[in-house]
């Protein structure tokens, strides 16, 4: 067995590799020890157990199954999910809930459940941005593009963005359009609005935007002479057998799509909107849909669909440098926007932490998509529809959560309308009673509340990694050992 102190030292050092000064030493050695001490207890109490039995012990003692059941089934934060996490040797996948709860009949939502399947296809929403980053960096790696090239060199239609570079766009240069792109249903008009994008002022917050990655889609297409999705498929998806990552869902796969339709929204005037255009295979993102997703035209910011199996393949390929070389890949995670600053009231705050169209580790844990105990080269991506993926190349860990959070859920409530939320005193979930008496669950805090589930899954993956390393375990073949669990 390897020395525990040395193992903790390695993890402690890994958190600082690639990190800037504001991201360093966020996790203490004492915290690492508390996080991983259960591995030692399981080893001590099960000396003759196989590694499979030891993993099962760790899983049982983690209470992860209870936590996932509580989040999805009891508190009803989303209809269902497929979650996968693991190490270079082992991948664990959990399926829970339903991929569909209701359909619309005669203007009314009626019950029609479909059980979640492990091969369910999900709308990735903004997790699509990570793919755009990968494709741009692939062009840089192949010397077809430079990060300091200006956007207008490749897409002169963006006539108001002189001086904006590819790197600016990859790092969420604050941009705005004179009108909302989804103010029209006409693709040509939507593109006309997009091409009028201009820079806007920002104080370090509110940087995240869809326009920058949308612009990069045109860079890819104009350099390669191919549609964005066709380039993505040729250079990434086909090379690692990601056969279920799609922009246009073929008929034979449509039944596998997890329904993301019928989300509810209350605007500031108290108007209720139940959105009905995100049919199976149609993006929940209005802009992606208007810009041609149903016809197979992928935008740079959203519109891609995938499965947890394909997302795991992508994570492993990035970790193993099968798509991007080590130097280029590590540029993705590097903090480009985040910094510490003092607010007018004298308190310390941090600007948003982004790498290249992905999240970098934020010093404030509640604001960080990347767990603090991961390495400094870790990065994450997330989507409105209920998706999140985290990749740690140094510790060799990956995590993906795919869910249909926007299906049959309230996804936006203007602050002035928050009084409409009721709390069920018996079961604890939050819901809204619609004017017709229909009860719709409140998922407006999904992106915050899901963090506990994400954290425990990645903690368990780190325990599995420690178990493998301190027992000097190595698999005997080239295939990752998989474990499939279904929570009822």
Phi, psi and omega per residue, in radians:
X1 nan 2.332 3.123
X2 -1.217 2.687 -3.124
X3 -1.143 2.221 -3.079
X4 -1.095 -0.747 -3.126
X5 -1.038 -0.707 3.117
X6 -1.140 -0.661 3.131
X7 -1.131 -0.785 3.099
X8 -1.098 -0.707 3.101
X9 -1.019 -0.728 -3.138
X10 -1.102 -0.810 3.112
X11 -1.088 -0.709 3.140
X12 -1.089 -0.721 3.110
X13 -1.235 -0.651 -3.121
X14 -1.058 -0.576 -3.118
X15 -1.121 -0.350 -3.102
X16 -1.756 -0.153 3.139
X17 -1.253 2.072 -3.126
X18 1.513 -0.116 -3.107
X19 -1.491 2.643 3.003
X20 -1.534 3.122 -2.996
X21 -1.122 -0.499 3.133
X22 -1.368 -0.248 -3.105
X23 -1.769 -0.032 -3.025
X24 -1.515 2.629 3.045
X25 0.977 0.641 3.123
X26 -1.331 -0.332 -3.099
X27 -2.198 2.188 -3.073
X28 -1.467 2.831 3.068
X29 -1.089 -0.608 3.121
X30 -1.117 -0.666 3.100
X31 -1.169 -0.712 3.086
X32 -1.055 -0.724 -3.128
X33 -1.120 -0.777 3.111
X34 -1.119 -0.653 -3.129
X35 -1.123 -0.639 -2.976
X36 -1.890 -0.016 -3.053
X37 -1.118 -0.432 3.139
X38 -1.136 -0.490 3.087
X39 -1.069 -0.734 3.134
X40 -1.156 -0.672 3.133
X41 -1.153 -0.722 3.125
X42 -1.132 -0.722 3.091
X43 -1.105 -0.730 -3.118
X44 -1.117 -0.701 -3.034
X45 -1.548 -0.118 -3.101
X46 -2.380 1.049 -2.989
X47 -1.110 -0.505 -3.086
X48 -1.768 0.117 -3.081
X49 -1.350 2.628 3.035
X50 -1.328 2.919 -3.132
X51 -1.153 -0.540 3.084
X52 -1.121 -0.736 3.113
X53 -1.166 -0.643 3.116
X54 -1.159 -0.718 3.083
X55 -1.069 -0.754 3.134
X56 -1.067 -0.653 3.089
X57 -1.104 -0.785 3.134
X58 -1.100 -0.714 3.123
X59 -1.086 -0.822 -3.125
X60 -1.086 -0.730 -3.076
X61 -1.354 -0.247 -3.129
X62 -1.294 -0.354 -3.043
X63 1.068 0.318 -3.131
X64 -1.076 -0.714 -3.113
X65 -1.063 -0.745 3.089
X66 -1.079 -0.771 -3.102
X67 -1.097 -0.750 3.139
X68 -1.176 -0.744 3.102
X69 -1.065 -0.750 3.141
X70 -1.087 -0.780 -3.065
X71 -1.165 -0.783 -3.034
X72 -1.625 -0.741 -3.038
X73 -1.595 -0.725 -3.093
X74 -1.461 -0.897 -3.130
X75 -1.487 -0.198 2.992
X76 1.011 0.699 -3.134
X77 -1.199 -0.404 3.057
X78 -2.728 2.706 3.135
X79 -1.072 -0.625 -3.111
X80 -3.000 -3.116 -3.098
X81 -2.909 2.781 2.882
X82 -2.175 2.230 -3.055
X83 -2.186 2.372 3.127
X84 -2.469 2.467 -3.118
X85 -2.686 2.698 3.139
X86 3.069 -3.011 -3.108
X87 -2.005 -3.011 3.104
X88 -1.188 -0.340 -3.099
X89 -1.826 -0.395 -2.883
X90 -2.515 2.350 3.123
X91 -2.255 2.229 3.137
X92 -1.994 2.289 -3.088
X93 -2.212 2.311 -3.089
X94 -2.115 2.314 3.093
X95 -2.030 2.412 -3.109
X96 -2.639 2.572 2.961
X97 1.376 -2.616 -3.033
X98 -2.148 2.519 3.020
X99 -1.537 -0.143 3.011
X100 -2.695 2.457 3.068
X101 -1.966 -0.707 -3.009
X102 -2.443 2.851 2.922
X103 -2.314 2.891 3.128
X104 -1.678 2.193 3.060
X105 -2.301 2.103 3.141
X106 0.940 0.696 3.088
X107 1.378 0.121 -3.125
X108 -2.172 2.429 3.075
X109 -1.362 2.162 -3.131
X110 -2.176 2.620 -3.074
X111 -1.142 2.233 2.993
X112 -2.733 1.539 -3.001
X113 -1.446 2.570 2.962
X114 -2.307 2.170 -3.102
X115 -1.165 2.453 3.111
X116 -1.126 2.449 3.082
X117 -2.111 2.635 -3.091
X118 -1.114 -0.465 3.138
X119 -1.630 0.287 -3.139
X120 -1.043 2.496 3.136
X121 -1.764 2.244 -3.059
X122 -2.051 2.604 2.971
X123 -1.276 2.048 -3.093
X124 -1.358 -0.328 -3.095
X125 0.910 -2.217 -3.018
X126 -1.258 -0.174 3.009
X127 -1.087 -0.322 3.020
X128 -0.958 -0.561 -3.101
X129 -1.009 -0.606 3.116
X130 -1.074 -0.677 3.113
X131 -1.141 -0.661 3.097
X132 -1.098 -0.731 3.083
X133 -1.060 -0.793 -3.140
X134 -1.036 -0.767 -3.114
X135 -1.162 -0.725 3.093
X136 -1.102 -0.777 -3.142
X137 -1.180 -0.502 3.041
X138 -1.128 -0.699 3.085
X139 -1.159 -0.651 3.074
X140 -1.138 -0.783 3.140
X141 -1.065 -0.609 -3.134
X142 -1.543 0.185 3.096
X143 1.059 0.531 3.065
X144 -1.736 -0.062 -3.050
X145 -2.776 2.565 3.041
X146 -2.074 2.528 -3.088
X147 -1.116 -0.480 3.135
X148 -1.608 0.090 2.998
X149 -1.125 2.552 3.088
X150 -1.473 2.561 3.130
X151 -0.963 -0.759 -3.040
X152 -1.161 -0.278 3.065
X153 -1.104 -0.591 -3.089
X154 -1.839 -0.507 -3.121
X155 -2.337 1.405 -3.079
X156 -1.111 -0.245 3.126
X157 -1.075 -0.409 3.088
X158 -1.453 1.161 -2.959
X159 -1.221 -0.280 3.139
X160 -1.707 0.144 -3.096
X161 -2.012 0.583 3.021
X162 -1.031 2.376 3.136
X163 1.589 -0.208 3.109
X164 -1.454 2.169 -3.064
X165 -1.696 2.969 3.061
X166 -1.055 -0.721 3.112
X167 -1.090 -0.698 3.083
X168 -0.979 -0.798 -3.110
X169 -1.189 -0.669 3.113
X170 -1.134 -0.360 -3.079
X171 -2.007 0.542 3.010
X172 1.031 0.910 2.984
X173 -0.919 2.224 -3.116
X174 -1.110 2.043 -3.111
X175 -2.269 2.764 3.082
X176 -2.601 2.770 3.084
X177 -2.018 2.707 -3.089
X178 -1.140 -0.467 3.068
X179 -2.341 2.829 3.057
X180 -1.217 2.356 -3.127
X181 -1.113 -0.558 3.131
X182 -1.540 0.318 3.040
X183 -1.388 -0.123 3.127
X184 -2.273 2.749 3.043
X185 -1.831 0.074 -3.110
X186 -1.699 2.179 -3.073
X187 -1.084 -0.763 -3.123
X188 -1.097 -0.720 3.113
X189 -1.168 -0.667 3.109
X190 -1.093 -0.748 3.104
X191 -1.152 -0.635 3.091
X192 -1.050 -0.740 3.099
X193 -1.140 -0.761 -3.136
X194 -1.045 -0.768 -3.082
X195 -1.197 -0.161 3.072
X196 -1.641 0.248 -3.115
X197 -1.035 2.518 3.094
X198 -2.317 2.856 3.026
X199 -1.257 2.684 3.020
X200 -2.332 2.770 -3.139
X201 -1.309 2.573 3.076
X202 -2.592 2.518 3.114
X203 -1.711 0.329 -3.129
X204 1.829 -0.260 3.064
X205 -2.016 2.836 -3.107
X206 1.192 0.449 -3.106
X207 -1.336 -0.688 -3.043
X208 -0.946 2.245 3.116
X209 -2.670 2.799 -3.141
X210 -1.552 -0.349 -2.984
X211 -1.191 -0.708 -3.124
X212 -1.026 -0.918 3.099
X213 -1.168 -0.488 3.069
X214 -1.098 -0.696 3.124
X215 -1.148 -0.629 -3.106
X216 -1.161 -0.448 3.069
X217 -1.010 -0.710 -3.125
X218 -1.254 -0.543 3.057
X219 -1.075 -0.844 3.136
X220 -1.013 -0.816 -3.063
X221 -1.208 -0.679 -3.116
X222 -1.284 -0.516 3.095
X223 -1.340 -0.736 -3.023
X224 -1.579 -0.357 -3.047
X225 1.259 0.274 -3.122
X226 -2.140 2.728 2.953
X227 -1.086 2.592 -3.099
X228 -0.946 -0.872 -3.101
X229 -1.092 -0.659 3.137
X230 -1.102 -0.691 3.094
X231 -1.158 -0.788 3.106
X232 -1.013 -0.765 -3.121
X233 -1.124 -0.780 -3.092
X234 -1.197 -0.762 -2.991
X235 -1.608 -0.297 -3.092
X236 -2.240 -1.108 -2.953
X237 -1.063 -0.870 -3.093
X238 -1.161 -0.523 -3.075
X239 -1.240 -0.397 -3.136
X240 -2.170 0.396 3.022
X241 1.010 0.759 3.040
X242 -1.553 1.364 -2.989
X243 -1.433 -0.181 -3.116
X244 -1.970 0.311 3.061
X245 -1.763 1.922 -2.848
X246 -2.426 2.697 2.963
X247 -1.816 -0.484 3.097
X248 -2.171 2.066 -3.036
X249 -1.490 2.100 3.099
X250 -1.181 2.732 -3.070
X251 -0.978 -0.655 -3.070
X252 -1.236 -0.188 3.134
X253 -1.951 -0.060 -3.006
X254 -1.110 -0.540 3.138
X255 -1.213 -0.291 3.110
X256 -1.478 -0.167 -3.063
X257 -1.291 2.284 3.072
X258 -1.362 2.186 -3.028
X259 -1.181 2.197 3.092
X260 -1.984 0.245 -3.042
X261 -1.534 2.934 3.020
X262 1.225 0.772 3.010
X263 -1.527 2.592 -3.097
X264 -1.847 2.586 3.127
X265 -2.507 2.396 3.003
X266 -1.916 2.122 3.115
X267 -1.491 -3.138 -3.040
X268 -1.181 -0.300 3.116
X269 -1.599 0.023 -3.141
X270 1.494 0.184 3.118
X271 -1.372 2.300 3.086
X272 -1.637 2.266 3.088
X273 -2.151 2.154 2.987
X274 -1.832 1.932 -3.065
X275 -1.357 2.366 -3.018
X276 -2.237 0.192 -3.049
X277 -1.633 -0.180 -3.106
X278 -1.580 1.064 3.081
X279 -1.096 2.915 -3.129
X280 -0.952 2.177 -3.124
X281 1.587 -0.042 3.107
X282 -1.932 2.310 -3.045
X283 -1.091 2.505 3.044
X284 -1.253 -0.410 -3.132
X285 -1.364 2.074 -3.084
X286 -1.043 -0.730 -3.083
X287 -1.140 -0.737 3.122
X288 -1.083 -0.704 3.138
X289 -1.143 -0.835 -3.108
X290 -1.111 -0.601 -3.128
X291 -1.431 0.112 2.917
X292 2.003 0.207 -3.134
X293 -0.961 -0.751 -3.137
X294 -1.076 -0.401 3.127
X295 -1.666 0.058 3.100
X296 1.693 0.174 3.110
X297 -1.659 1.906 -3.072
X298 -1.510 2.242 3.034
X299 -1.471 2.872 -3.102
X300 -1.377 -0.214 -3.008
X301 -1.883 -0.411 -3.070
X302 -2.938 2.984 3.043
X303 2.017 -0.110 -3.119
X304 -1.594 2.560 3.071
X305 -2.054 2.606 3.123
X306 -2.808 3.073 3.090
X307 -2.015 2.888 3.120
X308 -1.171 -0.547 3.098
X309 -1.124 -0.793 3.131
X310 -1.171 -0.681 3.122
X311 -1.119 -0.598 3.080
X312 -1.200 -0.703 3.078
X313 -1.034 -0.743 3.131
X314 -1.113 -0.792 -3.138
X315 -1.035 -0.827 -3.136
X316 -1.122 -0.664 3.141
X317 -1.164 -0.642 3.089
X318 -1.209 -0.730 3.112
X319 -1.069 -0.688 -3.063
X320 -1.619 0.182 3.066
X321 1.018 0.674 3.128
X322 -1.542 -0.250 -3.139
X323 -1.960 -0.892 3.111
X324 -2.063 2.571 3.083
X325 -1.260 2.895 -3.027
X326 -0.969 -0.819 -3.071
X327 -1.118 -0.779 -3.116
X328 -1.200 -0.778 -3.130
X329 -1.025 -0.729 -3.091
X330 -1.172 -0.317 3.064
X331 -1.166 -0.473 -3.105
X332 -1.058 -0.734 -3.001
X333 -1.446 -0.364 -3.012
X334 -1.064 2.248 3.139
X335 -1.066 2.202 -3.112
X336 -2.022 -0.334 -3.012
X337 -2.151 -0.520 -3.012
X338 -1.280 2.483 3.058
X339 -2.817 2.796 3.101
X340 -1.512 2.491 3.059
X341 -2.610 2.830 -3.127
X342 -1.785 2.191 3.133
X343 -1.317 2.847 -3.131
X344 -0.974 -0.465 3.137
X345 -1.463 0.041 3.076
X346 1.621 -0.082 3.141
X347 -1.505 2.703 -3.119
X348 -1.511 2.435 3.084
X349 -2.456 3.017 3.140
X350 -2.263 2.391 3.018
X351 -1.234 2.928 -3.101
X352 -1.143 2.417 -3.097
X353 -1.773 1.955 3.126
X354 -2.298 2.522 2.901
X355 -1.651 -2.327 -3.140
X356 -1.685 1.619 -3.097
X357 1.021 0.416 3.029
X358 -2.399 2.929 3.098
X359 -1.511 2.421 2.986
X360 -1.847 2.882 -3.029
X361 -1.153 2.164 3.099
X362 -1.626 2.340 3.141
X363 -1.045 -0.423 3.071
X364 -1.608 1.975 -3.018
X365 -1.009 -0.709 -3.119
X366 -1.112 -0.350 3.137
X367 -1.793 0.072 -3.001
X368 -1.824 2.211 3.007
X369 -1.348 -0.293 -3.117
X370 -1.850 2.199 -3.126
X371 -1.113 2.470 -3.058
X372 -1.158 -0.480 -3.079
X373 -1.415 -0.064 3.103
X374 -1.433 3.014 -3.077
X375 -1.262 2.875 -3.139
X376 -1.239 -0.148 3.096
X377 -1.836 0.246 3.085
X378 -1.344 2.660 3.070
X379 -2.594 2.856 -3.079
X380 -2.506 2.764 3.034
X381 -2.385 2.635 -3.107
X382 -2.567 2.739 -3.116
X383 -2.365 2.624 -3.129
X384 -0.952 -0.606 -3.039
X385 -1.244 -0.166 3.112
X386 1.979 0.594 -3.102
X387 -2.022 2.612 3.038
X388 -2.732 2.387 3.048
X389 -2.363 2.449 3.130
X390 -2.255 2.362 -3.111
X391 -2.265 2.212 3.101
X392 -2.093 1.712 -3.069
X393 -1.192 -0.522 -3.075
X394 -1.377 -0.823 3.112
X395 -1.457 -0.067 3.052
X396 1.071 0.846 -3.141
X397 -2.139 2.595 3.077
X398 -2.456 2.657 3.133
X399 -2.580 2.453 3.017
X400 -2.500 2.313 2.983
X401 -2.077 2.137 3.030
X402 -2.109 2.181 3.115
X403 -2.506 2.919 3.116
X404 -1.893 0.990 -3.066
X405 -1.018 -0.460 -3.078
X406 -1.499 -0.097 -3.118
X407 -1.449 2.104 3.044
X408 1.002 0.636 -3.125
X409 -2.367 2.643 2.943
X410 -1.339 2.130 -3.115
X411 -1.926 -0.274 3.087
X412 -2.579 2.293 3.034
X413 -2.375 2.069 3.111
X414 -0.994 2.472 -3.103
X415 -0.886 -0.573 -3.134
X416 -1.231 -0.235 -3.109
X417 -1.888 0.151 -3.075
X418 -1.110 -0.359 3.136
X419 -1.083 -0.291 -3.109
X420 -1.252 -0.357 -3.090
X421 -1.215 2.366 3.007
X422 -2.003 2.639 3.093
X423 -1.918 2.117 3.108
X424 -1.280 1.971 -3.038
X425 -1.156 -0.427 -3.083
X426 -1.474 -0.893 -3.050
X427 -1.721 -0.328 3.024
X428 1.582 -0.125 -3.126
X429 -1.380 2.797 3.102
X430 -1.777 2.471 -3.117
X431 -2.626 2.981 3.104
X432 -2.194 2.368 2.987
X433 -1.649 1.980 -3.109
X434 -1.290 2.837 -3.115
X435 -0.934 -0.519 3.135
X436 -1.517 0.105 3.109
X437 1.601 -0.096 -3.131
X438 -1.283 2.353 3.123
X439 -1.649 2.150 3.127
X440 -2.064 2.280 -3.116
X441 -1.179 2.570 3.127
X442 -1.609 1.989 3.108
X443 -2.009 0.413 -3.094
X444 -1.196 -0.390 3.122
X445 -1.780 0.267 -3.069
X446 -0.928 -0.817 -3.056
X447 -1.102 -0.422 3.100
X448 -1.568 -0.789 -3.032
X449 -1.225 -0.480 -3.125
X450 -1.221 -0.265 -3.046
X451 -1.040 -0.578 -3.125
X452 -1.163 -0.689 3.088
X453 -1.129 -0.831 3.127
X454 -0.999 -0.817 -3.095
X455 -1.021 -0.814 -3.092
X456 -1.216 -0.603 3.087
X457 -1.115 -0.787 -3.107
X458 -1.264 -0.588 3.033
X459 -1.041 -0.746 -3.140
X460 -1.146 -0.688 3.075
X461 -1.070 -0.667 3.105
X462 -1.176 -0.633 3.057
X463 -1.107 -0.740 3.105
X464 -1.079 -0.695 3.119
X465 -1.099 -0.781 3.130
X466 -1.101 -0.744 3.127
X467 -1.002 -0.775 3.130
X468 -1.110 -0.744 -2.998
X469 -1.364 -0.701 -3.095
X470 -1.361 -0.316 3.032
X471 -1.692 0.053 3.136
X472 0.936 0.719 3.137
X473 -1.369 2.467 2.972
X474 -2.554 2.453 -3.126
X475 -1.303 2.798 -3.049
X476 -1.726 0.088 3.106
X477 -2.497 3.112 -3.055
X478 -1.541 -0.075 -3.120
X479 -1.623 2.415 3.074
X480 -1.191 2.324 3.063
X481 -1.249 2.272 -3.069
X482 -2.009 2.537 3.059
X483 -2.277 2.225 -3.048
X484 -2.012 2.224 -3.123
X485 -2.238 2.486 3.075
X486 -2.153 2.182 -3.132
X487 -1.728 2.176 -3.127
X488 -1.714 nan nan
